[in-house]
Every structure is written in structure tokens, then in C-alpha cells.
């Protein structure tokens, strides 16, 4: 079965803030740090390599599944 995308959890370690989202991709994108407006304001200017912990919560195999699972994790 082909991967559709993944649910991720990013943690801004200095303030222990969490951002959960979805990404349509078949591999983990090392250059992606989230797209939320407020999230990007929070992490602007930080050292992304050391201040943000990035995790894949689960892989999904369809559009419906990724949408449902994102809601579950949030």
C-alpha cells in the first residue's frame, strides 16, 4: 500500500508548545517546520535544529485517513 502522508508533532522545547498537523508526502520532509501562522511567529528566530523536536505520529494511506487521523491527534 502506498503512503499518502503523515501526521506529525512538533514541540518547541523552550516553551513546551506543541503543533500537530498533517503533511502529504511519501517521505519525511527535513526542511518543513509547520505552516500555521501563529506557530511560525512563535518559532521565528529560534534555532530550529535544537529548539524544535519533530516526530512522525503515524503514516496514512489515503486522504480520508489522514484527515480523520489529524483530527484524532489534535
N, C-alpha and C positions, 0 to 999 in steps of 0.2 A: 504494500500500500504506500502511495506517495505522500510525503509530508506536505501539508498546506501552509503551516506556520506554527508559531509557538506563543505561549503565554509566558511573560517574563515578570520578574520582580526586581526592581532596582531600589537599593537602600542608600540614602545619603547619610553616611556614617556620622558626620559631626553633629547632626541633629536627630538622628534615628528616624528620618522621614522615609516613607515607603511610597513607591509608584508602581502600580500594576497595570500592565497593558498587553496588547497583542501585536504581533508582527507577522505579516505574510511574507515568509521566506523559507527556503528549504535548508538553510544553514544559519547559524548564529552570526549576526552582524556585529563585528567588533567595533565598528565606528558609530553605532547607534546608542544613544543615551536617553531616549524618550522624546515625545513630541508635545507633551502638554505644556501650555503657555505658562502656568504657574510653576510647574516643575522646572522648566528651563530658566525661569527667573531665579529660582532657588539655587540651582547648580551653576549658574553663570559665574565665571571667575574662579571656580574651585579646581582643584587638581583631580580630574576625573579618574585618573589611574589609581589614586589612593583613597579618595573620598567617596567613591561610589562602588558598592558591591552589586554585581549583576548576576542574576540567576535565571535559568530557564525552569519554570514550574512544570510545564508539560508541553509536549508536541501534540499538534492537532492535525487531522487529516481531511477536513472539509471546512467550508465557510460557515456552515451552520454550527459545527462542533466548536470552532474557535470562538464564535460569538457567544455561545452558551457557556463555554468554559471561562471566558473572560469575566462574564457576569458572576459566575460561581466564585472565582478567586477574589474579585473585588468585594 
